Amino acid sequence: MALEPQAFIELMVKRVDFSKENKALLKLHGDWGKEIAPDMAERFYSYLGSDPEMNAIVNATEGRIQRLHQTFIQWFHEMFTGIDDWGNAYAECRWRIGLVHVRIGIGPQHVVPAMAHVMQEVSNRIKIDGKPEELQEALIRICTIDLAFIEQAYVEVTEAAVLKETGWTQGLFKRLITTGAGGR
């Protein structure tokens, strides 16, 4: 099953209760998000650099870390702007980000703690800068949606690869997973 980004974001918006008020608050603080994005990128990649496996991935090619810093800054600011009010363009962008994580080998065991680190750093900055607590809630919700896209990319790519290699049906694959998970 190929993920349809627009349908996925609509589902995630409902699941995390990402409200109109959350969106309005993020937009209201968009300039602040843009202002702190470079510092958040620095803190994020410092955190990743402390892990030998992640450090090797983010520095695997010449100039990758610099490109990743710029991508992070853009990603961070886009959480505040929503690109297109958190619609199709936002969903497509987040889906591509998830696929890139899979392609370069950044596994879920790295993504989840890294996103938690981002949320903690932003939470600290919200307090320091005297921003409203509701902004933290809105950012947690949109970070959760973004994280869901990355995690779903792993599921979709893994399933597609297994089905292609084995010729199994999607139903058989899901039964094998649930059966295997039940035995643990």
C-alpha positions as CSV (number, residue, x, y, z in Angstrom):
1,M,0.0,0.0,0.0
2,A,1.4,3.3,-1.0
3,L,0.9,6.1,1.5
4,E,-1.2,9.0,0.4
5,P,0.3,12.0,2.2
6,Q,-2.8,14.2,2.2
7,A,-5.0,11.5,3.7
8,F,-2.2,10.6,6.2
9,I,-1.9,14.1,7.5
10,E,-5.6,14.5,7.8
11,L,-5.7,11.3,9.9
12,M,-2.8,12.5,12.1
13,V,-4.3,15.9,12.6
14,K,-7.4,14.2,14.0
15,R,-5.4,11.7,16.1
16,V,-3.2,14.3,17.8
17,D,-6.0,16.9,17.9
18,F,-4.0,19.5,16.0
19,S,-6.5,22.3,16.2
20,K,-7.1,25.6,14.4
21,E,-6.0,27.3,17.5
22,N,-2.7,25.4,17.4
23,K,-2.2,26.4,13.8
24,A,-3.0,30.1,14.6
25,L,-0.6,30.1,17.5
26,L,2.2,28.6,15.4
27,K,1.7,31.2,12.7
28,L,1.6,34.0,15.2
29,H,5.1,32.9,16.5
30,G,6.5,32.1,13.0
31,D,9.1,34.9,13.2
32,W,10.3,33.5,16.6
33,G,10.5,30.0,15.1
34,K,12.6,31.4,12.2
35,E,14.8,33.3,14.7
36,I,15.6,30.3,16.9
37,A,15.8,27.7,14.1
38,P,19.6,28.0,13.6
39,D,20.2,27.6,17.4
40,M,17.9,24.6,17.4
41,A,19.8,23.1,14.5
42,E,23.1,23.5,16.3
43,R,21.7,21.9,19.4
44,F,20.1,19.0,17.4
45,Y,23.3,18.2,15.4
46,S,25.4,18.5,18.5
47,Y,23.1,15.9,20.1
48,L,23.4,13.6,17.1
49,G,27.1,14.1,16.9
50,S,27.5,12.7,20.4
51,D,26.2,9.3,19.1
52,P,29.0,7.5,17.1
53,E,26.5,5.8,14.7
54,M,24.6,9.0,14.0
55,N,27.8,11.0,13.8
56,A,29.0,8.6,11.0
57,I,25.7,9.0,9.1
58,V,25.4,12.8,9.2
59,N,29.1,13.1,8.3
60,A,29.2,10.3,5.7
61,T,29.7,12.6,2.7
62,E,31.5,15.9,2.2
63,G,29.2,18.8,3.1
64,R,26.3,16.7,4.3
65,I,26.3,18.2,7.8
66,Q,26.1,21.7,6.4
67,R,23.2,20.7,4.1
68,L,21.4,19.0,7.0
69,H,21.7,22.1,9.1
70,Q,20.0,24.1,6.4
71,T,17.3,21.5,5.9
72,F,16.7,21.4,9.6
73,I,16.3,25.2,9.7
74,Q,13.8,25.1,6.9
75,W,11.9,22.1,8.5
76,F,11.8,23.8,11.8
77,H,10.4,27.1,10.4
78,E,7.9,25.2,8.3
79,M,6.3,23.7,11.4
80,F,5.3,27.3,12.3
81,T,4.2,28.3,8.8
82,G,2.5,25.1,7.7
83,I,3.7,25.8,4.1
84,D,0.1,25.6,2.9
85,D,-1.8,25.6,6.2
86,W,-0.6,22.1,6.9
87,G,-2.2,20.8,3.7
88,N,-1.0,18.7,0.7
89,A,2.3,20.6,0.2
90,Y,3.2,20.2,3.9
91,A,2.2,16.5,3.8
92,E,4.2,15.8,0.6
93,C,7.3,17.5,2.1
94,R,7.1,15.5,5.4
95,W,6.6,12.3,3.4
96,R,9.8,13.1,1.4
97,I,11.7,13.8,4.6
98,G,10.6,10.4,5.9
99,L,11.8,8.6,2.8
100,V,15.1,10.4,3.0
101,H,15.6,9.2,6.6
102,V,15.0,5.6,5.4
103,R,17.3,6.0,2.3
104,I,20.3,7.3,4.3
105,G,19.8,4.8,7.1
106,I,18.6,6.9,10.0
107,G,16.6,4.3,11.9
108,P,13.6,4.7,14.3
109,Q,15.9,4.1,17.2
110,H,17.6,7.4,16.3
111,V,14.6,9.4,15.1
112,V,12.4,9.1,18.2
113,P,15.1,10.2,20.7
114,A,16.2,13.0,18.4
115,M,12.7,14.3,18.0
116,A,12.3,14.1,21.8
117,H,15.5,16.2,22.1
118,V,14.1,18.8,19.7
119,M,10.9,19.0,21.7
120,Q,12.9,19.4,25.0
121,E,15.1,22.1,23.5
122,V,12.1,24.0,22.2
123,S,10.3,23.6,25.5
124,N,13.3,25.1,27.3
125,R,13.5,28.0,24.8
126,I,9.8,28.7,25.2
127,K,10.3,29.2,28.9
128,I,13.4,31.3,28.5
129,D,11.8,33.5,25.9
130,G,8.6,33.9,27.9
131,K,6.4,32.4,25.2
132,P,2.9,31.0,26.1
133,E,2.7,27.4,27.3
134,E,0.1,26.7,24.6
135,L,2.9,27.2,22.0
136,Q,4.7,24.2,23.5
137,E,1.5,22.1,23.2
138,A,1.1,23.2,19.5
139,L,4.7,22.3,18.8
140,I,4.4,19.0,20.4
141,R,1.4,18.2,18.3
142,I,3.1,19.2,15.0
143,C,6.3,17.4,15.9
144,T,4.3,14.3,16.6
145,I,2.7,14.5,13.2
146,D,6.1,15.0,11.6
147,L,7.5,12.0,13.5
148,A,4.5,9.9,12.4
149,F,5.5,10.6,8.8
150,I,9.0,9.5,9.3
151,E,8.0,6.4,11.2
152,Q,5.4,5.5,8.5
153,A,8.0,5.8,5.8
154,Y,9.9,2.9,7.5
155,V,6.7,0.8,7.5
156,E,5.8,1.5,3.9
157,V,9.3,1.0,2.5
158,T,9.8,-2.2,4.5
159,E,6.4,-3.6,3.5
160,A,6.9,-2.8,-0.2
161,A,10.4,-4.3,-0.2
162,V,9.2,-7.6,1.4
163,L,6.2,-7.9,-0.9
164,K,8.3,-7.3,-4.0
165,E,11.0,-9.7,-3.0
166,T,8.7,-12.5,-1.8
167,G,5.6,-12.1,-3.9
168,W,3.5,-12.3,-0.8
169,T,0.2,-10.6,-0.6
170,Q,-0.3,-7.7,1.8
171,G,-2.7,-9.8,3.8
172,L,-0.2,-12.6,4.3
173,F,2.5,-10.2,5.3
174,K,0.3,-8.5,7.9
175,R,-0.8,-11.9,9.3
176,L,2.9,-13.0,9.6
177,I,3.7,-9.8,11.5
178,T,0.8,-10.1,13.9
179,T,1.5,-13.8,14.4
180,G,5.2,-13.1,15.0
181,A,4.4,-10.2,17.4
182,G,2.0,-12.4,19.3
183,G,4.7,-15.0,20.0
184,R,7.0,-12.5,21.8
